[in-house]
């Protein structure tokens, strides 16, 4: 049976071109699905933009809903040698700080040995620090063949306790000395060292009596300072509690330093202006999503969208509402006006006056002093309802995502149907091409026979 290697070869017809035209016509069935899917994806992207702007406003409202936002302080200290870091519970004020002594960590050194790798003999090394409930004990057992200065050093450091060990070369005939240093400063970290067996001749010191075979090269010492004339003693050079809410870091002795703790008004104002900026950014996003250009007849992606309108209405209701209690009850009272175009306008001078003169009322307005909460809390509750999983925006977004998925599956099904239809056309055209090829062959044969017969009859 004859076969066709390429459509149209047998019949001489442009069956390949015709098949391409039929496939193009069939694929036009996909265009409405593509258009619908693109429209849904555009809407999904628009909901994403709306969610991003709402989330930014939610974060700004959360900041204002915390009373800690309005309790922030800054600290500064004159001179060098003392650094200060204030926390929110620091009390605003001026303090004089004078450092009379820095805290020191104790160091003990052994006598020198000629060979740092020579074994000292088996024994047990015990180091204690502190007393009573704070007593810490470090114990190291060394074998006779592993008891050199290096072995002792490594065994102590391996414990990771409150003591570090190192070997110092002092340049003498027996230069190698094991040095034990407390990892903490202050008298509470003083060390008492005892050794047994082969270690007893080199390792031993009693800090209470300051006697032993080891030498104290640095004495443990507490930091001493005065704050507004009051004597302060600290085990560490990092002093907490001497000034409420302030951590002092001491690096030099001497001099009088003036510590100033002030309310962090800049951060408070930044939180309020950040809220205004976030809301205005949201309004800009909403305006873009709901716009309509009469000249081009192009509409925003969420023009007329019920979810967006509902969110905008709920937010506006909070911002234009009145709080029931307090000296400040409306946004306008703190210098924030809602303009006709929907954005907020901040009066910086009025806000500055409240921050410096009536901070408690401003705090109550935003974070609230009653069970109802302040304006920021009420706004946050509305935003939580809109943005939470199962909320209005989440539900409508999931609906669009479901439609996009459904359209994708429909596109695949239609595409498979088109492929099957085109393949059916291909088989039918192949059969037609083969049939016409056979008919053409028969016609050619009969023509030849008739021509030959006609020649005989006329010959």
Secondary structure by P-SEA (a helix, b strand, c coil): cccccccccccccaaaaaaaaaaaaaaccaaaaaaaaaaaaaaaaaaaaaaaaaaaaaaaaaaaaccccccbbbbbbccccbbbbbccccccbbbbbbbcbbbbbbbbbcccccccccccccbbbbbbccccccbbbbbbbbccccccaaaaaaaaaaaccccccccccccccccbbbbbbbcccccccbbbbbbcccccccbbbbcccccccccccccbbbbbbbcccbbbbbcccccccccccbbbbbcccbbbbbbbbbcaaaaaaaaaaaaaaaaaaaaaaaaaaacccccccccccccccaaaaaaaaaaaaaaaccccccccccccccccccccccbbbbaaaaaaaaaaccaaaaaaacccccccccaaaaaaaaaaaacccccaaaaaaaaaaaaaaaaaaaaaaaaaaaaaaaaaaaaaaaaaaaaaaaaaaaaaaaaaaaaaaaaaaac
